Amino acid sequence: MDFFTPVVDSPFDFGRIAAANALSDVYAMGGEPLFALNIVGFPTKALPLEVLGEILRGGAATAAEVGMPVLGGHSTDFDVPVYGMAVTGRAKTSGIRRNVGAKEGDALVVTKAIGTGVLTSAMRAAVLAGPVRKLLAKPDAPTAAEEAAAVASMTRLNRDASRAAARFAISAGTDVTGYGLVGHLRAMLEGSGVAAELRVASVPLLPGARRFAETGVAPDGTRRNLAAGRPALEVASGVTETDLLLLADAQTSGGLLLAVRESEADALVAALRKAGDEVAARVGRILRRGESAAGRIRLIP
């Protein structure tokens, strides 16, 4: 179950993103969705019901994409729009993918670019500032191409990536959402009793994410993630504060983070790219015991 307030200006796209995000937990565990229930909060006195209709239409479009019926749900009058889904899925016992179990020597692979938190914050700031932003000559909003890339990433399902990964020796996996890449990796490491090394330059970023992060644009959740995760980080020379902010960026409908047998890492990346995740990349490795304490993340340029 997952739900949140709008991250984009389009109600239809918001519905699509929220549904994809809710489905992500099922795909992260190697499952397939069966059905869903809508979760809705809506300010009926502040916004026309047509807006709610567009949100639900977006959610229904994503559900139809995976052949999943929406069996109803629950709504309540609320002070801001809130939308999400409770999704029920199933998986074979032998194929369930957990966020623990990463092994020494495994390679780490991500399927999507990161930076949705930074970019959606930049979008919100542009909408709120409106003409004032132009008068004050503030940095521009995300370009149409940058916004489109962020929306395309957030609406892209993890279905094909999950199915592609099922053919490989995945020891642990999770989706990258609100706790950011380093937050979800840290949970994997602590649960597995191992440490990891991340090569910052290998982590794919959404267009414009670095540009805005360098100016300090980021949601509060991203800053909280970095503050909470910083004690576990071993930061090498050449890794900047902007890098840290992006690695901690709170993602909406992010991709998968997979620990895979080293000998299969390149083939997994190739399979993910063939399945449509064109930026899938090997971003690091699980360290051997003795290289660092369990739960630690070594960051190198």
Rosetta blueprint (number, residue, H / E / L):
1 M L
2 D E
3 F E
4 F E
5 T L
6 P L
7 V L
8 V L
9 D L
10 S L
11 P H
12 F H
13 D H
14 F H
15 G H
16 R H
17 I H
18 A H
19 A H
20 A H
21 N H
22 A H
23 L H
24 S H
25 D H
26 V H
27 Y H
28 A H
29 M L
30 G L
31 G L
32 E E
33 P E
34 L E
35 F E
36 A E
37 L E
38 N E
39 I E
40 V E
41 G E
42 F E
43 P L
44 T L
45 K L
46 A L
47 L L
48 P L
49 L H
50 E H
51 V H
52 L H
53 G H
54 E H
55 I H
56 L H
57 R H
58 G H
59 G H
60 A H
61 A H
62 T H
63 A H
64 A H
65 E H
66 V L
67 G L
68 M L
69 P L
70 V E
71 L E
72 G E
73 G E
74 H E
75 S E
76 T E
77 D E
78 F L
79 D L
80 V L
81 P L
82 V E
83 Y E
84 G E
85 M E
86 A E
87 V E
88 T E
89 G E
90 R E
91 A L
92 K L
93 T H
94 S H
95 G H
96 I L
97 R L
98 R L
99 N L
100 V L
101 G L
102 A L
103 K L
104 E L
105 G L
106 D L
107 A E
108 L E
109 V E
110 V E
111 T L
112 K L
113 A L
114 I E
115 G L
116 T H
117 G H
118 V H
119 L H
120 T H
121 S H
122 A H
123 M H
124 R H
125 A H
126 A H
127 V H
128 L H
129 A H
130 G L
131 P H
132 V H
133 R H
134 K H
135 L H
136 L L
137 A L
138 K L
139 P L
140 D L
141 A L
142 P L
143 T L
144 A H
145 A H
146 E H
147 E H
148 A H
149 A H
150 A H
151 V H
152 A H
153 S H
154 M H
155 T H
156 R L
157 L L
158 N L
159 R H
160 D H
161 A H
162 S H
163 R H
164 A H
165 A H
166 A L
167 R L
168 F L
169 A L
170 I E
171 S E
172 A E
173 G E
174 T E
175 D E
176 V L
177 T L
178 G L
179 Y L
180 G H
181 L H
182 V H
183 G H
184 H H
185 L H
186 R H
187 A H
188 M H
189 L H
190 E H
191 G H
192 S H
193 G L
194 V L
195 A L
196 A E
197 E E
198 L E
199 R E
200 V H
201 A H
202 S H
203 V L
204 P L
205 L E
206 L L
207 P L
208 G L
209 A H
210 R H
211 R H
212 F H
213 A H
214 E H
215 T L
216 G L
217 V L
218 A L
219 P L
220 D H
221 G H
222 T H
223 R H
224 R H
225 N H
226 L H
227 A H
228 A H
229 G H
230 R H
231 P H
232 A H
233 L E
234 E E
235 V E
236 A L
237 S L
238 G L
239 V L
240 T L
241 E H
242 T H
243 D H
244 L H
245 L H
246 L H
247 L H
248 A L
249 D L
250 A L
251 Q L
252 T L
253 S L
254 G L
255 G L
256 L E
257 L E
258 L E
259 A E
260 V E
261 R L
262 E H
263 S H
264 E H
265 A H
266 D H
267 A H
268 L H
269 V H
270 A H
271 A H
272 L H
273 R H
274 K H
275 A L
276 G L
277 D L
278 E L
279 V L
280 A L
281 A E
282 R E
283 V E
284 G E
285 R E
286 I E
287 L L
288 R L
289 R L
290 G L
291 E L
292 S L
293 A L
294 A L
295 G L
296 R L
297 I E
298 R E
299 L E
300 I E
301 P L
